[in-house]
Amino acid sequence: MYKIKLTKITAENLQKIDSKTQKQIINKIDSLKTEPLFLGKRLKGSFKEFRAIRAAGQRYRIIIRFKKK
């Protein structure tokens, strides 16, 4: 199981979205806790350490980065 941290900007922007869409995005984020390495696509170039998945009917993109402890 992985731990998920949202950036401050992400948390603020998430609050500005309607509640139905918020729930869809939060559910997608929660799905990342189990097997995030297999979800989404790897970004290219200087962003190659990030992955991206879509949420809320492809309207929003969630960008993820993994950090080792």
Backbone as XML, in Angstrom:
<?xml version="1.0"?>
<chain id="A" units="angstrom">
  <residue number="1" name="MET">
    <atom name="N" x="0.847" y="-1.182" z="0.000"/>
    <atom name="CA" x="0.000" y="0.000" z="0.000"/>
    <atom name="C" x="0.890" y="1.242" z="0.000"/>
  </residue>
  <residue number="2" name="TYR">
    <atom name="N" x="0.558" y="2.190" z="-0.824"/>
    <atom name="CA" x="1.316" y="3.434" z="-0.952"/>
    <atom name="C" x="0.609" y="4.558" z="-0.204"/>
  </residue>
  <residue number="3" name="LYS">
    <atom name="N" x="1.361" y="5.554" z="0.194"/>
    <atom name="CA" x="0.823" y="6.749" z="0.843"/>
    <atom name="C" x="0.745" y="7.852" z="-0.201"/>
  </residue>
  <residue number="4" name="ILE">
    <atom name="N" x="-0.330" y="8.606" z="-0.179"/>
    <atom name="CA" x="-0.527" y="9.672" z="-1.165"/>
    <atom name="C" x="-0.546" y="11.022" z="-0.453"/>
  </residue>
  <residue number="5" name="LYS">
    <atom name="N" x="0.221" y="11.954" z="-0.999"/>
    <atom name="CA" x="0.229" y="13.331" z="-0.497"/>
    <atom name="C" x="-0.140" y="14.262" z="-1.644"/>
  </residue>
  <residue number="6" name="LEU">
    <atom name="N" x="-1.066" y="15.157" z="-1.378"/>
    <atom name="CA" x="-1.430" y="16.172" z="-2.370"/>
    <atom name="C" x="-0.614" y="17.426" z="-2.106"/>
  </residue>
  <residue number="7" name="THR">
    <atom name="N" x="-0.255" y="18.121" z="-3.168"/>
    <atom name="CA" x="0.400" y="19.410" z="-2.978"/>
    <atom name="C" x="-0.634" y="20.411" z="-2.480"/>
  </residue>
  <residue number="8" name="LYS">
    <atom name="N" x="-0.179" y="21.476" z="-1.893"/>
    <atom name="CA" x="-1.082" y="22.510" z="-1.375"/>
    <atom name="C" x="-1.944" y="23.085" z="-2.509"/>
  </residue>
  <residue number="9" name="ILE">
    <atom name="N" x="-1.327" y="23.331" z="-3.647"/>
    <atom name="CA" x="-2.052" y="23.885" z="-4.798"/>
    <atom name="C" x="-3.126" y="22.906" z="-5.280"/>
  </residue>
  <residue number="10" name="THR">
    <atom name="N" x="-2.790" y="21.621" z="-5.291"/>
    <atom name="CA" x="-3.763" y="20.615" z="-5.712"/>
    <atom name="C" x="-4.961" y="20.598" z="-4.778"/>
  </residue>
  <residue number="11" name="ALA">
    <atom name="N" x="-4.719" y="20.604" z="-3.487"/>
    <atom name="CA" x="-5.806" y="20.599" z="-2.510"/>
    <atom name="C" x="-6.699" y="21.833" z="-2.669"/>
  </residue>
  <residue number="12" name="GLU">
    <atom name="N" x="-6.093" y="22.977" z="-2.897"/>
    <atom name="CA" x="-6.863" y="24.210" z="-3.088"/>
    <atom name="C" x="-7.698" y="24.143" z="-4.356"/>
  </residue>
  <residue number="13" name="ASN">
    <atom name="N" x="-7.099" y="23.680" z="-5.440"/>
    <atom name="CA" x="-7.833" y="23.589" z="-6.707"/>
    <atom name="C" x="-8.944" y="22.553" z="-6.652"/>
  </residue>
  <residue number="14" name="LEU">
    <atom name="N" x="-8.730" y="21.476" z="-5.939"/>
    <atom name="CA" x="-9.743" y="20.437" z="-5.818"/>
    <atom name="C" x="-10.999" y="20.973" z="-5.128"/>
  </residue>
  <residue number="15" name="GLN">
    <atom name="N" x="-10.821" y="21.880" z="-4.194"/>
    <atom name="CA" x="-11.966" y="22.459" z="-3.477"/>
    <atom name="C" x="-12.806" y="23.373" z="-4.367"/>
  </residue>
  <residue number="16" name="LYS">
    <atom name="N" x="-12.239" y="23.860" z="-5.451"/>
    <atom name="CA" x="-12.955" y="24.764" z="-6.357"/>
    <atom name="C" x="-13.849" y="24.024" z="-7.350"/>
  </residue>
  <residue number="17" name="ILE">
    <atom name="N" x="-13.714" y="22.703" z="-7.413"/>
    <atom name="CA" x="-14.453" y="21.883" z="-8.383"/>
    <atom name="C" x="-15.757" y="21.411" z="-7.747"/>
  </residue>
  <residue number="18" name="ASP">
    <atom name="N" x="-16.780" y="21.208" z="-8.568"/>
    <atom name="CA" x="-18.061" y="20.747" z="-8.043"/>
    <atom name="C" x="-17.913" y="19.400" z="-7.337"/>
  </residue>
  <residue number="19" name="SER">
    <atom name="N" x="-18.821" y="19.136" z="-6.378"/>
    <atom name="CA" x="-18.669" y="17.972" z="-5.496"/>
    <atom name="C" x="-18.710" y="16.631" z="-6.236"/>
  </residue>
  <residue number="20" name="LYS">
    <atom name="N" x="-19.512" y="16.505" z="-7.278"/>
    <atom name="CA" x="-19.590" y="15.248" z="-8.028"/>
    <atom name="C" x="-18.242" y="14.941" z="-8.687"/>
  </residue>
  <residue number="21" name="THR">
    <atom name="N" x="-17.659" y="15.946" z="-9.310"/>
    <atom name="CA" x="-16.360" y="15.774" z="-9.963"/>
    <atom name="C" x="-15.265" y="15.546" z="-8.929"/>
  </residue>
  <residue number="22" name="GLN">
    <atom name="N" x="-15.351" y="16.239" z="-7.794"/>
    <atom name="CA" x="-14.393" y="16.028" z="-6.707"/>
    <atom name="C" x="-14.359" y="14.557" z="-6.301"/>
  </residue>
  <residue number="23" name="LYS">
    <atom name="N" x="-15.539" y="13.970" z="-6.127"/>
    <atom name="CA" x="-15.620" y="12.562" z="-5.718"/>
    <atom name="C" x="-14.984" y="11.644" z="-6.758"/>
  </residue>
  <residue number="24" name="GLN">
    <atom name="N" x="-15.211" y="11.933" z="-8.030"/>
    <atom name="CA" x="-14.612" y="11.120" z="-9.089"/>
    <atom name="C" x="-13.090" y="11.202" z="-9.052"/>
  </residue>
  <residue number="25" name="ILE">
    <atom name="N" x="-12.576" y="12.397" z="-8.855"/>
    <atom name="CA" x="-11.124" y="12.595" z="-8.803"/>
    <atom name="C" x="-10.541" y="11.927" z="-7.558"/>
  </residue>
  <residue number="26" name="ILE">
    <atom name="N" x="-11.196" y="12.093" z="-6.419"/>
    <atom name="CA" x="-10.714" y="11.490" z="-5.175"/>
    <atom name="C" x="-10.728" y="9.965" z="-5.277"/>
  </residue>
  <residue number="27" name="ASN">
    <atom name="N" x="-11.760" y="9.396" z="-5.890"/>
    <atom name="CA" x="-11.807" y="7.944" z="-6.081"/>
    <atom name="C" x="-10.651" y="7.467" z="-6.950"/>
  </residue>
  <residue number="28" name="LYS">
    <atom name="N" x="-10.327" y="8.216" z="-7.983"/>
    <atom name="CA" x="-9.206" y="7.853" z="-8.850"/>
    <atom name="C" x="-7.887" y="7.951" z="-8.080"/>
  </residue>
  <residue number="29" name="ILE">
    <atom name="N" x="-7.744" y="8.994" z="-7.276"/>
    <atom name="CA" x="-6.537" y="9.146" z="-6.457"/>
    <atom name="C" x="-6.428" y="7.990" z="-5.462"/>
  </residue>
  <residue number="30" name="ASP">
    <atom name="N" x="-7.537" y="7.620" z="-4.831"/>
    <atom name="CA" x="-7.523" y="6.499" z="-3.891"/>
    <atom name="C" x="-7.135" y="5.189" z="-4.564"/>
  </residue>
  <residue number="31" name="SER">
    <atom name="N" x="-7.484" y="5.029" z="-5.832"/>
    <atom name="CA" x="-7.135" y="3.797" z="-6.543"/>
    <atom name="C" x="-5.617" y="3.672" z="-6.726"/>
  </residue>
  <residue number="32" name="LEU">
    <atom name="N" x="-4.909" y="4.771" z="-6.593"/>
    <atom name="CA" x="-3.456" y="4.760" z="-6.735"/>
    <atom name="C" x="-2.748" y="4.135" z="-5.536"/>
  </residue>
  <residue number="33" name="LYS">
    <atom name="N" x="-3.445" y="3.964" z="-4.430"/>
    <atom name="CA" x="-2.822" y="3.435" z="-3.220"/>
    <atom name="C" x="-2.371" y="1.988" z="-3.367"/>
  </residue>
  <residue number="34" name="THR">
    <atom name="N" x="-3.029" y="1.228" z="-4.229"/>
    <atom name="CA" x="-2.710" y="-0.193" z="-4.311"/>
    <atom name="C" x="-1.616" y="-0.517" z="-5.327"/>
  </residue>
  <residue number="35" name="GLU">
    <atom name="N" x="-1.785" y="-0.141" z="-6.570"/>
    <atom name="CA" x="-0.802" y="-0.463" z="-7.615"/>
    <atom name="C" x="-0.555" y="0.728" z="-8.545"/>
  </residue>
  <residue number="36" name="PRO">
    <atom name="N" x="0.006" y="1.809" z="-8.049"/>
    <atom name="CA" x="0.172" y="2.999" z="-8.888"/>
    <atom name="C" x="1.181" y="2.836" z="-10.021"/>
  </residue>
  <residue number="37" name="LEU">
    <atom name="N" x="2.111" y="1.917" z="-9.868"/>
    <atom name="CA" x="3.154" y="1.753" z="-10.885"/>
    <atom name="C" x="2.617" y="1.210" z="-12.201"/>
  </residue>
  <residue number="38" name="PHE">
    <atom name="N" x="1.415" y="0.647" z="-12.172"/>
    <atom name="CA" x="0.839" y="0.061" z="-13.379"/>
    <atom name="C" x="-0.262" y="0.918" z="-13.983"/>
  </residue>
  <residue number="39" name="LEU">
    <atom name="N" x="-0.575" y="2.035" z="-13.345"/>
    <atom name="CA" x="-1.634" y="2.913" z="-13.842"/>
    <atom name="C" x="-1.043" y="4.105" z="-14.578"/>
  </residue>
  <residue number="40" name="GLY">
    <atom name="N" x="-1.777" y="4.598" z="-15.545"/>
    <atom name="CA" x="-1.362" y="5.790" z="-16.263"/>
    <atom name="C" x="-0.221" y="5.545" z="-17.229"/>
  </residue>
  <residue number="41" name="LYS">
    <atom name="N" x="0.241" y="6.631" z="-17.796"/>
    <atom name="CA" x="1.352" y="6.508" z="-18.739"/>
    <atom name="C" x="2.527" y="7.347" z="-18.255"/>
  </residue>
  <residue number="42" name="ARG">
    <atom name="N" x="3.709" y="6.881" z="-18.562"/>
    <atom name="CA" x="4.929" y="7.588" z="-18.184"/>
    <atom name="C" x="5.080" y="8.814" z="-19.077"/>
  </residue>
  <residue number="43" name="LEU">
    <atom name="N" x="5.409" y="9.941" z="-18.463"/>
    <atom name="CA" x="5.643" y="11.155" z="-19.237"/>
    <atom name="C" x="7.050" y="11.120" z="-19.818"/>
  </residue>
  <residue number="44" name="LYS">
    <atom name="N" x="7.315" y="12.011" z="-20.757"/>
    <atom name="CA" x="8.585" y="11.985" z="-21.485"/>
    <atom name="C" x="9.441" y="13.201" z="-21.168"/>
  </residue>
  <residue number="45" name="GLY">
    <atom name="N" x="10.676" y="13.145" z="-21.619"/>
    <atom name="CA" x="11.594" y="14.272" z="-21.479"/>
    <atom name="C" x="11.970" y="14.544" z="-20.041"/>
  </residue>
  <residue number="46" name="SER">
    <atom name="N" x="11.953" y="15.802" z="-19.661"/>
    <atom name="CA" x="12.346" y="16.172" z="-18.305"/>
    <atom name="C" x="11.306" y="15.768" z="-17.262"/>
  </residue>
  <residue number="47" name="PHE">
    <atom name="N" x="10.167" y="15.250" z="-17.722"/>
    <atom name="CA" x="9.108" y="14.812" z="-16.814"/>
    <atom name="C" x="9.045" y="13.290" z="-16.702"/>
  </residue>
  <residue number="48" name="LYS">
    <atom name="N" x="10.102" y="12.593" z="-17.109"/>
    <atom name="CA" x="10.062" y="11.137" z="-17.174"/>
    <atom name="C" x="9.913" y="10.461" z="-15.812"/>
  </residue>
  <residue number="49" name="GLU">
    <atom name="N" x="10.138" y="11.175" z="-14.717"/>
    <atom name="CA" x="9.934" y="10.587" z="-13.399"/>
    <atom name="C" x="8.464" y="10.650" z="-12.956"/>
  </residue>
  <residue number="50" name="PHE">
    <atom name="N" x="7.603" y="11.213" z="-13.799"/>
    <atom name="CA" x="6.185" y="11.360" z="-13.486"/>
    <atom name="C" x="5.338" y="10.422" z="-14.338"/>
  </residue>
  <residue number="51" name="ARG">
    <atom name="N" x="4.144" y="10.130" z="-13.826"/>
    <atom name="CA" x="3.142" y="9.374" z="-14.586"/>
    <atom name="C" x="1.861" y="10.206" z="-14.587"/>
  </residue>
  <residue number="52" name="ALA">
    <atom name="N" x="0.990" y="9.969" z="-15.559"/>
    <atom name="CA" x="-0.263" y="10.710" z="-15.662"/>
    <atom name="C" x="-1.425" y="9.743" z="-15.864"/>
  </residue>
  <residue number="53" name="ILE">
    <atom name="N" x="-2.515" y="10.008" z="-15.170"/>
    <atom name="CA" x="-3.758" y="9.268" z="-15.401"/>
    <atom name="C" x="-4.881" y="10.287" z="-15.530"/>
  </residue>
  <residue number="54" name="ARG">
    <atom name="N" x="-5.935" y="9.883" z="-16.206"/>
    <atom name="CA" x="-7.088" y="10.767" z="-16.405"/>
    <atom name="C" x="-8.173" y="10.440" z="-15.393"/>
  </residue>
  <residue number="55" name="ALA">
    <atom name="N" x="-8.961" y="11.465" z="-15.040"/>
    <atom name="CA" x="-10.065" y="11.294" z="-14.094"/>
    <atom name="C" x="-11.253" y="12.128" z="-14.556"/>
  </residue>
  <residue number="56" name="ALA">
    <atom name="N" x="-12.415" y="11.780" z="-14.047"/>
    <atom name="CA" x="-13.663" y="12.516" z="-14.314"/>
    <atom name="C" x="-13.932" y="12.616" z="-15.805"/>
  </residue>
  <residue number="57" name="GLY">
    <atom name="N" x="-13.987" y="11.476" z="-16.451"/>
    <atom name="CA" x="-14.322" y="11.441" z="-17.867"/>
    <atom name="C" x="-13.296" y="12.106" z="-18.758"/>
  </residue>
  <residue number="58" name="GLN">
    <atom name="N" x="-12.041" y="11.956" z="-18.439"/>
    <atom name="CA" x="-10.924" y="12.489" z="-19.223"/>
    <atom name="C" x="-10.770" y="14.008" z="-19.122"/>
  </residue>
  <residue number="59" name="ARG">
    <atom name="N" x="-11.567" y="14.681" z="-18.299"/>
    <atom name="CA" x="-11.461" y="16.141" z="-18.192"/>
    <atom name="C" x="-10.268" y="16.598" z="-17.368"/>
  </residue>
  <residue number="60" name="TYR">
    <atom name="N" x="-9.841" y="15.764" z="-16.423"/>
    <atom name="CA" x="-8.758" y="16.145" z="-15.527"/>
    <atom name="C" x="-7.624" y="15.138" z="-15.627"/>
  </residue>
  <residue number="61" name="ARG">
    <atom name="N" x="-6.417" y="15.632" z="-15.483"/>
    <atom name="CA" x="-5.245" y="14.757" z="-15.503"/>
    <atom name="C" x="-4.573" y="14.824" z="-14.138"/>
  </residue>
  <residue number="62" name="ILE">
    <atom name="N" x="-4.290" y="13.654" z="-13.601"/>
    <atom name="CA" x="-3.597" y="13.547" z="-12.314"/>
    <atom name="C" x="-2.149" y="13.181" z="-12.616"/>
  </residue>
  <residue number="63" name="ILE">
    <atom name="N" x="-1.245" y="14.003" z="-12.143"/>
    <atom name="CA" x="0.181" y="13.773" z="-12.350"/>
    <atom name="C" x="0.750" y="13.209" z="-11.048"/>
  </residue>
  <residue number="64" name="ILE">
    <atom name="N" x="1.454" y="12.092" z="-11.149"/>
    <atom name="CA" x="2.005" y="11.450" z="-9.956"/>
    <atom name="C" x="3.512" y="11.283" z="-10.053"/>
  </residue>
  <residue number="65" name="ARG">
    <atom name="N" x="4.145" y="11.354" z="-8.902"/>
    <atom name="CA" x="5.575" y="11.125" z="-8.796"/>
    <atom name="C" x="5.807" y="10.241" z="-7.583"/>
  </residue>
  <residue number="66" name="PHE">
    <atom name="N" x="6.695" y="9.305" z="-7.709"/>
    <atom name="CA" x="6.988" y="8.377" z="-6.618"/>
    <atom name="C" x="8.277" y="8.799" z="-5.934"/>
  </residue>
  <residue number="67" name="LYS">
    <atom name="N" x="8.254" y="8.753" z="-4.616"/>
    <atom name="CA" x="9.439" y="9.082" z="-3.851"/>
    <atom name="C" x="9.804" y="7.874" z="-2.992"/>
  </residue>
  <residue number="68" name="LYS">
    <atom name="N" x="11.058" y="7.519" z="-2.967"/>
    <atom name="CA" x="11.512" y="6.448" z="-2.100"/>
    <atom name="C" x="11.835" y="7.011" z="-0.731"/>
  </residue>
  <residue number="69" name="LYS">
    <atom name="N" x="11.578" y="6.212" z="0.292"/>
    <atom name="CA" x="11.918" y="6.644" z="1.643"/>
    <atom name="C" x="13.280" y="6.167" z="2.017"/>
  </residue>
</chain>
